[in-house]
Amino acid sequence: MKGPNFWRRTARARCLAARWDRRVLTLLVIPWFVVACGTVQQAGRDANRASGQLSAQVVTPAPPSDPRAYYHFMLGHQAELAQDSERAAREYLSALQSDPSSVYLKARLATLYFLMGELADAVRFADQTAEAAEHQAPILAQMAAIYAGAGQTQKALAMYDRAIKQDPGTSEPYFSKGLLLANQKRFDEAELAFTEGIARAKDSSVGYYYLGRVGVESKRLDRAVVNFERAIGINPAFEPAYVALASVHESQQERGKAIALYRKYLQEVNPRSREVRQHLVRLYLGNKAYDEALAELDKILEEDPGDLDAQLRMGLIYGELKDYPKAISSLNQILTVRPDELKVRDYLGLIYEESKDHESAIRAYEHNLKLQPNYYEGHMHLGFLLYRLKRFPDAISHLTYAVKLSPKQADAHLLLGLTYLQAEQYETASQAFEAGVLQNPGNPDLHFNLGTAYDKLNRFDDLVRAMETVLRLDPKHADALNYLGYSYAERGIKVEEAVSLTKRAVSLKPENGYYVDSLGWAYFKMGLLDEALTEIKRAASLVGDDPVIFEHLGEVYLKQGLIKEASEAWLRSLELDPSNLKLIERFRERGLGDPTLEERVRQAKRRVTERTPPQQATP
């Protein structure tokens, strides 16, 4: 009897081909999206700048008094102002030769080398500075920051403690120590340091902000909210605290609160904050509130008409709203000014695809490849579109080039192999998947599709090995469970294992009618006819129009002696696939008559003939 057609059995293959497309399409909605913790970290960097904790400048005593040392010091200072760090270092070293006891020069050299990225020299001068700076807390704190930046955490913490001991009434060393402890995930100690700093500066919005960050990192979000709110209460214009608090609301799935907070900031504090308005746009997009997002983007563009991100976002939102003319117009306006923006033209191509204007999409992708012939994403976009349009030779050309450009990318191998499968070049398809497996041995999807290629080549043992590999890599790979189980059932071997495998597939995706049919067919092969009938009837109700399922259903009815029901099921199968010659012959053999004389089957055959374009004569 006729088995399930290849692409019905390889639902996984179709999903994989679509997956790459969907991954790109998500960019139509959220090219700015960041996770909440990343937003808090960015806010933390903003707060650090606002507090001055990490400033490169140090409050120090007067420059050296020795005339020759002072002369070289001034030359070094001028070199720093001219951003010539190497010359500045040379002059400070010359000054230090004349005044080797100068704490100021040693501190300047330590800081300068640190900013130059020469950490060994920075630490060496920091050590010398620390030895001589017993009563200079700001210098000790600055050297602690250098130690921290050089990865010498314990040394940095000891230096902060010395700075605190020298000047216990200043909050800054406590805050710096707390930040270092927080970065080391020593959250309780960090919280204590920030609390002690706040005790010395009770109106410090930065201090409460840092406490809030510790709450976020240690998953004590209620405390984080309280401290961020205190920071805002002390300084209503402190933007990082708003951003961090809104991020906590987001992480708790309270987008409404986050939106309200951002709107409050824009209305009452700073209506010109581009960052906050961008966050608000992002939240609106997450809620699919596209009109509100467009309104905010309009305001961003009022401030800066040349904002490429905002223009792009507007075009993509129009695409999501399926207002394709506006989307296309917006993206083309960007390209008029910035014709070399490959990603923008990629988005334009995707919008053309969504609007079914495939030729314009092809031209957009081809234009990118003219600008940059080795553009991997361009070859992938174009290859996938040509694959969808069944222009397989052209698709293969681009996908082969994509594999050459980026041989470690699994998606390129997957799409190339799938294209060969669709073109019925099964041996070449298996080679494409095998090449992908060599580069990505841990990718279950490559092994799965390799197994489907082996199936088409009648390499059953290789098919089994490939599917078993998939299940070792991913025991919950539902398609591999179904495929292997059905393959056993179809051949009438290992039928108990076939039932077990297909049961597992159905448990993972109980509404997948193809999996349910596979389970019913395995029951049939075991002789469990009642169970088989139940499952295959459910499969038919879930799928509705699959000829294989109705073919299976007819077999079960026939085995139960329900001739009328079997005839009806098989006629329905032939309505869906009137080219199934094996089923037509079986229908006749079972004494059910000639199905080709049935009007419903004849009409189905005519419909198929009408849809099939006539073959052109070969000259």
Long-range contacts (C-beta under 8 A, 24 or more apart in sequence): 1-551, 1-555, 1-582, 1-583, 1-586, 2-548, 2-551, 2-580, 2-582, 2-583, 3-490, 3-548, 4-486, 4-514, 4-548, 5-548, 5-577, 6-421, 6-452, 6-455, 6-456, 8-514, 8-546, 8-548, 9-452, 9-455, 9-483, 9-486, 9-514, 10-421, 10-449, 10-452, 10-479, 10-483, 11-479, 11-512, 11-514, 12-445, 12-448, 12-449, 12-452, 12-479, 12-480, 12-483, 13-418, 13-421, 13-448, 13-449, 13-452, 15-479, 16-414, 16-418, 16-445, 16-449, 17-384, 17-387, 17-414, 17-415, 17-418, 20-380, 20-384, 20-411, 20-414, 20-415, 21-384, 24-346, 24-350, 24-381, 25-350, 27-316, 27-347, 28-316, 28-319, 28-320, 28-347, 28-350, 28-351, 29-285, 29-316, 29-320, 30-282, 30-285, 30-286, 31-309, 31-312, 31-313, 31-316, 32-278, 32-281, 32-282, 32-309, 32-313, 33-282, 33-286, 34-282, 36-247, 36-248, 36-250, 36-251, 37-216, 37-217, 37-247, 37-251, 39-243, 39-244, 39-246, 39-247, 39-250, 39-279, 40-213, 40-216, 40-243, 40-244, 40-247, 40-248, 42-243, 43-239, 43-240, 43-241, 43-243, 43-244, 43-247, 44-213, 44-240, 44-244, 46-239, 46-240, 46-243, 47-206, 47-209, 47-210, 47-238, 47-240, 47-241, 48-179, 50-206, 50-238, 50-240, 51-172, 51-175, 51-206, 52-172, 53-172, 53-175, 53-176, 53-179, 53-206, 54-145, 54-176, 56-111, 56-115, 58-107, 58-108, 58-111, 58-138, 58-139, 58-142, 59-138, 60-103, 60-104, 60-107, 60-136, 60-138, 60-139, 61-103, 61-104, 61-136, 62-104, 63-104, 64-95, 64-98, 64-99, 64-102, 64-104, 64-105, 65-99, 66-98, 66-99, 68-95, 68-98, 69-95, 69-96, 69-98, 69-99, 69-102, 69-105, 70-95, 71-95, 72-98, 73-105, 76-108, 80-112, 85-112, 85-115, 85-116, 86-116, 88-112, 89-113, 89-116, 101-132, 103-129, 103-132, 103-133, 103-136, 103-139, 106-132, 107-133, 107-139, 107-142, 107-143, 110-142, 110-143, 110-146, 111-142, 111-146, 114-146, 114-149, 114-150, 119-149, 119-150, 122-146, 122-149, 122-150, 123-147, 123-150, 123-152, 130-159, 130-162, 134-166, 135-166, 136-166, 137-162, 137-163, 137-164, 137-166, 137-167, 137-170, 137-173, 138-163, 140-166, 140-173, 141-172, 141-173, 141-176, 144-173, 144-176, 144-177, 144-180, 145-176, 148-180, 153-180, 153-184, 156-180, 157-181, 168-200, 169-200, 170-200, 171-197, 171-198, 171-200, 171-201, 171-204, 171-207, 172-197, 173-197, 174-200, 175-204, 175-206, 175-207, 175-210, 178-210, 178-214, 179-210, 182-210, 182-213, 182-214, 182-217, 185-217, 187-214, 187-217, 187-218, 190-214, 191-218, 203-234, 204-234, 205-230, 205-231, 205-232, 205-234, 205-235, 205-238, 205-241, 206-231, 206-238, 208-234, 208-241, 209-238, 209-240, 209-241, 209-244, 212-241, 212-244, 212-245, 213-244, 216-244, 216-247, 216-248, 221-248, 221-251, 221-252, 224-248, 236-268, 236-269, 237-269, 237-270, 239-265, 239-269, 239-270, 239-273, 239-275, 239-276, 242-269, 242-276, 243-275, 243-276, 243-279, 246-279, 250-283, 255-283, 255-286, 255-287, 258-283, 259-283, 259-284, 259-287, 272-303, 274-300, 274-303, 274-304, 274-307, 278-309, 281-313, 285-317, 288-320, 290-317, 290-320, 290-321, 293-317, 306-337, 308-334, 308-338, 308-341, 312-344, 312-347, 315-347, 315-351, 316-347, 319-347, 319-350, 319-351, 319-354, 322-354, 324-351, 324-354, 324-355, 327-351, 328-352, 328-355, 340-371, 342-368, 342-371, 342-372, 342-375, 342-377, 342-378, 346-377, 346-378, 346-381, 349-381, 349-385, 350-381, 353-385, 358-385, 358-389, 361-385, 362-386, 374-405, 376-402, 376-405, 376-406, 376-409, 376-412, 379-405, 380-411, 380-412, 380-415, 383-415, 383-416, 383-419, 384-415, 387-415, 387-418, 387-419, 387-422, 390-422, 392-419, 392-420, 392-422, 392-423, 393-423, 395-419, 396-420, 396-423, 403-432, 403-435, 407-435, 407-439, 408-439, 408-440, 410-436, 410-439, 410-440, 410-443, 410-445, 410-446, 412-436, 413-439, 413-440, 413-446, 414-445, 414-446, 414-449, 417-446, 417-449, 417-450, 417-453, 418-449, 421-449, 421-452, 421-453, 421-456, 426-453, 426-456, 426-457, 427-457, 429-453, 429-456, 430-454, 430-457, 442-473, 443-473, 444-469, 444-470, 444-473, 444-474, 444-477, 444-480, 447-473, 448-477, 448-479, 448-480, 448-483, 451-480, 451-483, 452-483, 455-487, 460-487, 460-491, 463-487, 476-508, 478-504, 478-505, 478-508, 478-509, 478-512, 478-515, 479-505, 481-505, 481-508, 482-512, 482-514, 482-515, 482-518, 485-518, 485-519, 485-522, 486-518, 486-521, 486-522, 488-522, 489-518, 489-521, 489-522, 489-524, 489-525, 490-521, 492-525, 495-522, 495-525, 495-526, 496-526, 498-522, 498-525, 499-523, 499-526, 511-542, 512-542, 513-538, 513-539, 513-540, 513-541, 513-542, 513-543, 513-544, 513-546, 513-549, 514-539, 514-543, 514-546, 514-549, 516-542, 517-543, 517-546, 517-548, 517-549, 517-552, 520-552, 520-556, 521-552, 524-552, 524-555, 524-556, 524-559, 529-556, 529-559, 529-560, 532-556, 533-557, 533-560, 545-576, 546-576, 547-573, 547-574, 547-576, 547-577, 547-580, 548-573, 550-576, 551-580, 551-583, 558-590, 563-592, 566-590, 566-592, 567-592, 567-593, 570-595, 571-595, 571-598, 571-600, 571-601, 574-598, 574-601, 574-604, 575-600, 575-601, 575-604, 576-604, 578-604, 578-605, 578-608, 579-605, 579-608
